[in-house]
Amino acid sequence: MLSNFFRLEEHQTTASKEVLAGLTTFLTMAYILFVQPAVLSRDFAGNPTGLDAGAVLLATCVSAAAATLIMGLYARYPIALAPGMGQNFFFVTVVMSLTSTYGESAWKVALGIVLVAGLLFLALSLLGVREAILNALSPSLRNSIAVGIGMFIAFIGLQKATLITGSPGTLVQLNPDLWTADVAVFAAGFIATAALQARGFAVAVLVGIGASALVAATMGKIELPTAWVGFPEISQSAVLVADVRQALSAVCLPYVFVFLFMDLFDTMGTLVGVAEQAGFVKDDQLPRAKQALTADAAGTVLGACLGTSTVTSYIESAAGVQQGGRTGLVSVTVAGLFLLALAFSPILALVGEYPPVTAAALLTVGATMCRNVTKIRWDDPSEAFPSFLVIVGIPLSFSIADGLSLGVISYVFIKLLSGKWREIGWVMCLLAVVLIIYFSTVRTQLIGN
């Protein structure tokens, strides 16, 4: 039944390989189970936002499981979803901004904003608008997204490993002290993963995570939990409390637009990047794109109803693809693990609360995704320069959406000025105009300030 539904033989894979890939994806994104409650329950000054940490954990697990299950069964892609990093911090910013107007109910209004944005995502997906935008991107731009995300993933991995640290003068630098436990844990996982991949081992990424965890335990960075089983404690429920009426006010509508923009482009970038790595793109078209985008939009709606910020497709899904995952069975596995996480959250803390354990997996996945750079038309400057801007823009802006936007805007202008306007579709022109307006007005007011 599994083989027929997910077409395992057609994708040259097996049920065991898909389940293993799902486990790999889950381990690389398990950190969200611990990061999300911490981020949403308190603002940047350490004051309570109104959201209960236990309620956020419940919403994170259930919404991630539901959205990922839809992705696996409806779109049949090996892509996992969960509340997005970046959107969660912006959510807190919105709560802080609305507190002066709505007081203690600001977090409910913020959830309403996410819900309205999610409903708009869903409408755009069902109408085929998001799919039309996706198909309007040239092959070079689509491949540059994969490379840019690969660089982004690798950069995040190096940060988690503390190999790359902040610097006042140059923004980033190599850690002056490389003789630390964090670096040792990362190095063990990276060397093990790379060596096993060179030998053709299918479980290289998962073994690498295991090697990092073993070294971390040996060095005292991971302690065995006092209780192996435990459910989150909830003092105030966040289910179905989103204030949609206030979210539709003039004060809140600009925030709705920002959430809409961020999820639209983050999802498209992740979907294209993972699909290119897995070899799903055929004749410059992505099969079942509408289903995948609809699954992502449904996840945001579910997340807002349950009490968490925007649910979106995760770039860490590339780890499962690297492990050999090719079908929706990967997503079904991840969905099941998210539900199990509610009962076994103390165990997940062993991996999720110590980022260096999964850092090597992210770096090796990022390196693999960079091979798509050969598919870019470097002999055509009108294709090469916008693609290059996407590649450097995504990691340096620390945003898939912003990096992709820079590439789209420059693509249209370069094509027009180079006399190749016939190669630009009306969708790309309209998209560039909308992005310019967005960057010069809404984004400047809400994010820049």
C-alpha positions in Angstrom: 0.0 0.0 0.0 2.8 2.4 0.9 4.7 1.6 -2.3 1.7 2.2 -4.5 0.5 5.4 -2.8 3.9 7.1 -2.6 5.3 5.4 -5.7 8.4 4.3 -4.0 9.7 2.2 -6.8 9.2 5.0 -9.3 11.3 7.2 -7.1 13.9 4.4 -6.6 13.5 4.4 -2.8 12.2 2.1 -0.1 10.0 2.5 3.0 12.9 2.1 5.4 14.9 4.7 3.5 12.0 7.2 3.6 11.5 6.6 7.4 15.2 7.1 8.0 15.1 10.3 6.0 12.1 11.5 8.0 14.0 10.9 11.2 17.0 12.9 9.9 14.8 15.8 8.9 13.1 15.8 12.3 16.3 15.8 14.2 17.7 18.7 12.3 14.6 20.8 13.0 13.8 19.6 16.5 15.3 22.7 17.9 12.1 24.6 17.1 10.3 22.6 19.8 12.5 24.4 22.4 13.2 27.7 20.6 9.5 28.5 19.8 8.1 28.5 23.3 11.1 30.5 24.6 10.7 33.1 21.8 6.9 33.6 21.8 6.4 33.5 25.6 8.6 36.6 26.3 9.5 39.8 24.4 13.0 41.1 23.8 13.1 42.8 27.2 12.2 39.5 28.9 8.6 40.5 29.8 5.8 38.0 29.3 3.9 38.4 26.0 0.8 36.7 27.3 1.4 33.4 25.5 2.0 30.5 27.7 5.2 28.5 26.9 3.4 25.1 27.3 0.6 26.3 25.1 3.1 27.3 22.4 4.8 23.9 22.6 1.5 22.2 22.1 0.6 24.4 19.2 4.0 23.9 17.6 3.9 20.1 17.8 0.3 19.8 16.6 0.4 22.4 13.8 3.7 21.1 12.6 2.4 17.5 12.6 -0.9 18.5 10.8 0.8 20.7 8.2 3.5 18.2 7.4 1.0 15.3 7.2 -1.0 17.4 4.6 2.2 18.0 2.7 3.0 14.2 2.7 -0.4 12.9 1.8 -1.8 15.7 -0.4 1.4 17.0 -2.1 3.4 13.9 -1.5 6.7 15.9 -1.1 9.4 15.1 1.5 9.1 18.5 3.0 8.4 19.2 6.7 6.7 22.3 8.1 6.8 24.0 11.5 6.6 27.6 12.8 9.3 29.5 10.9 12.4 31.1 12.4 12.4 34.8 11.6 8.6 35.0 11.5 8.5 34.1 15.2 10.7 37.0 16.1 8.7 39.3 13.9 5.6 38.1 15.7 7.0 39.2 19.0 7.9 42.6 17.4 4.2 42.9 16.4 3.0 42.0 19.9 5.3 44.7 21.4 4.1 47.3 18.9 0.4 46.5 19.5 0.7 46.4 23.3 0.2 50.2 23.6 -3.1 49.9 21.6 -4.5 46.6 22.8 -2.8 46.0 26.1 -2.8 42.5 27.4 -4.8 41.3 24.4 -2.0 42.2 21.9 -0.9 38.6 21.5 -4.4 37.6 20.6 -4.5 40.3 18.0 -1.1 39.2 16.6 -2.5 35.6 16.3 -5.5 37.1 14.4 -3.1 38.9 12.0 -1.3 35.6 11.3 -4.7 33.9 10.8 -5.8 36.5 8.3 -2.5 36.2 6.4 -2.9 32.5 6.4 -6.4 32.7 4.9 -5.0 34.9 2.2 -2.1 32.4 1.6 -4.7 29.7 1.2 -6.8 31.7 -1.2 -3.8 32.6 -3.4 -2.8 29.0 -3.4 -6.2 27.6 -4.4 -6.5 30.3 -7.1 -3.2 29.2 -8.6 -1.6 32.7 -8.0 1.4 31.3 -6.0 2.0 28.6 -8.6 2.0 31.1 -11.4 4.6 33.2 -9.6 6.7 30.0 -9.0 6.5 29.0 -12.7 7.4 32.6 -13.8 10.9 32.2 -12.3 13.5 31.4 -14.9 15.5 28.1 -14.6 18.6 30.1 -13.6 16.8 31.9 -10.8 15.3 28.7 -9.5 18.7 27.1 -9.3 20.2 30.1 -7.7 17.6 29.8 -5.0 18.8 26.3 -4.3 22.4 27.5 -4.1 21.4 30.5 -2.0 19.5 28.3 0.5 22.5 25.9 0.6 24.7 28.8 1.6 22.1 29.9 4.1 21.9 26.4 5.7 25.7 26.2 5.8 26.0 29.6 7.4 23.4 28.6 10.1 25.3 25.4 10.7 28.6 27.2 11.2 26.9 29.6 13.6 25.4 26.7 15.5 28.9 25.2 15.7 30.2 28.5 17.0 32.9 28.2 14.3 31.6 31.5 13.0 30.9 34.3 15.5 29.9 37.9 15.5 32.4 40.7 15.1 31.8 44.5 15.5 34.1 45.5 12.7 33.4 42.8 10.1 30.0 41.5 11.3 31.3 37.9 11.3 34.6 36.2 11.9 36.2 32.8 12.6 35.9 32.0 16.3 39.2 33.2 17.9 39.1 30.1 20.2 38.7 26.9 18.2 39.5 24.6 21.1 36.1 24.5 22.6 33.6 21.7 23.2 31.1 23.2 20.7 33.7 23.1 17.9 34.8 19.6 18.8 31.2 18.3 18.7 30.7 19.9 15.3 34.0 18.6 13.9 33.2 15.0 15.0 29.9 15.1 13.2 31.2 16.9 10.1 34.2 14.6 9.6 32.1 11.5 10.2 29.3 12.6 7.8 31.7 13.7 5.0 33.8 10.6 5.2 30.8 8.3 5.2 29.3 10.2 2.2 32.5 9.8 0.4 32.2 6.0 0.9 28.6 6.1 -0.3 26.9 5.4 3.0 23.2 6.2 2.8 22.9 7.0 6.6 25.8 9.4 6.6 23.9 12.4 7.9 22.2 10.5 10.7 25.4 8.8 11.8 27.0 12.2 11.8 24.4 13.5 14.2 24.9 10.4 16.4 28.7 11.0 16.4 28.2 14.7 17.5 25.7 13.6 20.2 28.2 11.0 21.5 31.0 13.5 21.7 28.7 16.0 23.3 27.7 13.5 26.0 31.3 12.5 26.6 32.3 16.2 27.1 29.4 16.8 29.5 27.4 19.0 27.1 24.4 16.6 27.1 23.0 15.3 30.3 20.6 12.5 30.6 17.1 13.7 31.6 15.7 12.9 35.0 12.4 11.9 33.3 12.2 10.3 29.9 8.5 11.0 29.4 6.7 14.2 30.0 3.9 16.4 28.5 4.0 20.2 28.5 2.2 22.0 31.3 -0.3 24.6 30.2 -1.6 27.4 32.4 -3.5 29.3 29.7 -4.8 27.9 26.4 -4.1 29.6 23.2 -6.4 27.6 21.0 -9.0 29.6 19.0 -8.3 32.9 20.8 -7.1 34.8 17.7 -8.8 38.2 17.5 -9.6 38.4 13.8 -11.9 41.5 14.1 -9.0 43.6 15.4 -6.6 42.1 12.9 -8.7 43.6 10.1 -8.4 47.1 11.5 -6.3 49.8 9.7 -3.6 49.5 12.3 -3.1 45.8 11.7 -3.5 45.4 8.0 0.1 46.5 7.2 1.3 43.6 9.4 -0.9 41.2 7.6 0.8 42.2 4.3 4.3 41.7 5.8 3.4 38.2 7.1 1.9 37.4 3.7 5.0 38.5 1.9 7.4 36.7 4.2 5.6 33.4 4.0 5.0 33.6 0.2 8.6 34.0 -0.7 10.1 31.8 2.1 7.9 29.0 1.0 8.6 29.4 -2.7 12.3 29.6 -2.0 12.3 26.5 0.2 10.1 24.5 -2.1 12.3 25.3 -5.2 15.5 24.6 -3.3 14.5 21.2 -1.9 12.8 20.2 -5.2 15.9 21.1 -7.2 18.1 19.0 -4.9 15.7 16.1 -5.1 15.4 16.3 -8.9 11.7 16.9 -8.9 11.7 19.7 -11.5 10.8 18.4 -14.9 10.8 20.5 -18.1 11.3 23.6 -15.9 8.0 22.8 -14.1 7.4 21.6 -10.5 4.8 18.9 -10.4 2.1 19.3 -7.7 3.3 22.8 -6.9 -0.3 23.9 -6.1 -0.8 21.1 -3.6 2.5 21.9 -1.9 1.7 25.6 -1.6 -1.8 24.8 -0.4 -0.4 22.5 2.3 1.9 25.3 3.5 -0.9 27.8 3.6 -3.2 25.4 5.5 -0.3 25.0 8.1 -0.3 28.7 8.8 -4.1 28.8 9.3 -3.9 25.8 11.7 -1.0 27.3 13.6 -2.7 30.6 14.2 -5.9 28.7 15.4 -3.8 26.6 17.8 -1.7 29.5 19.1 1.6 29.9 17.3 3.2 32.1 14.6 3.5 31.4 10.9 3.9 27.7 10.0 6.1 27.4 6.9 8.2 24.9 4.9 11.6 24.2 6.5 14.9 24.4 4.7 16.1 21.6 7.0 13.9 19.2 4.8 17.0 19.2 2.6 18.7 17.0 5.2 16.1 14.3 4.6 16.4 14.6 0.9 20.2 14.3 1.3 19.6 11.1 3.3 17.7 9.7 0.3 14.1 10.7 1.0 12.1 11.3 -2.2 8.3 10.9 -1.3 5.6 12.1 1.1 6.4 9.1 3.3 9.2 11.3 4.7 6.7 13.9 5.7 4.3 11.4 7.2 7.2 10.1 9.4 8.1 13.7 10.5 4.5 14.4 11.3 4.3 11.3 13.6 7.5 12.3 15.3 6.2 15.8 16.1 3.2 14.2 17.8 5.4 11.8 19.7 7.5 14.8 20.8 4.7 15.9 23.0 5.1 12.8 25.2 8.9 12.5 24.9 10.0 16.2 25.1 12.7 15.5 27.7 14.5 13.2 25.3 14.4 15.7 22.4 16.2 18.2 24.7 19.3 16.0 24.3 19.5 17.1 20.6 17.3 20.2 20.3 18.7 22.2 23.1 22.4 21.9 22.1 22.7 23.3 18.5 26.3 22.0 17.7 24.9 18.4 17.5 23.0 19.2 14.3 25.4 21.8 12.9 27.4 19.3 10.8 24.3 18.0 9.2 23.3 21.5 8.1 26.7 22.2 6.7 26.9 19.0 4.6 23.4 19.5 3.3 24.3 23.1 2.3 27.4 22.0 0.5 25.3 19.4 -1.5 22.7 22.0 -2.5 25.5 24.3 -3.9 26.0 21.8 -6.8 23.1 23.5 -8.6 25.4 26.4 -9.3 26.4 24.6 -12.5 22.8 24.8 -13.9 22.9 28.6 -13.9 23.5 30.3 -17.3 26.7 32.0 -16.5 27.3 32.8 -20.1 24.3 35.1 -20.1 24.9 38.2 -17.9 21.1 38.9 -17.8 20.6 35.5 -16.1 23.9 35.3 -14.2 23.9 38.6 -12.3 20.4 38.3 -10.8 21.1 34.7 -9.9 24.3 35.7 -8.2 22.4 38.4 -6.3 20.0 35.7 -5.0 22.9 33.4 -4.0 24.7 36.1 -1.9 21.5 37.9 -0.9 19.8 35.0 0.9 22.6 34.2 3.4 23.8 37.8 3.9 20.3 39.2 4.5 19.6 36.1 6.6 16.3 35.8 4.7 15.1 33.6 1.8 12.4 36.1 1.0 14.7 39.2 0.9 17.4 37.4 -1.2 14.8 36.1 -3.7 13.2 39.6 -3.9 16.5 41.2 -4.8 17.0 38.7 -7.6 13.5 39.2 -9.0 13.7 43.0 -9.1 17.2 43.0 -10.7 16.2 40.3 -13.2 13.4 42.5 -14.6 15.5 45.7 -14.9 18.5 43.9 -16.4 16.4 42.1 -19.0 14.6 45.3 -19.9 17.8 47.4 -20.3 19.7 44.7 -22.1 16.9 44.5 -24.8 15.7 41.1 -23.8 12.2 42.3 -22.6 10.5 39.4 -24.6 12.0 37.0 -22.0 10.1 38.6 -19.2 6.6 37.5 -18.5 3.9 39.8 -17.2 3.9 38.0 -13.9 7.6 38.9 -13.3 6.9 42.5 -14.2 4.0 42.8 -11.9 5.9 41.0 -9.1 8.8 43.4 -9.4 6.5 46.4 -9.2 4.8 45.0 -6.1 8.2 44.2 -4.5 9.5 47.7 -5.1 6.4 49.2 -3.5 6.7 46.8 -0.6 10.3 47.6 0.1 9.9 51.4 -0.3 6.8 51.7 1.9 5.5 48.9 4.1 8.7 47.1 4.9 10.6 50.4 5.6 7.9 51.5 8.0 7.3 48.2 9.9 10.8 46.5 9.8 13.3 49.2 9.0 12.1 51.4 11.8 
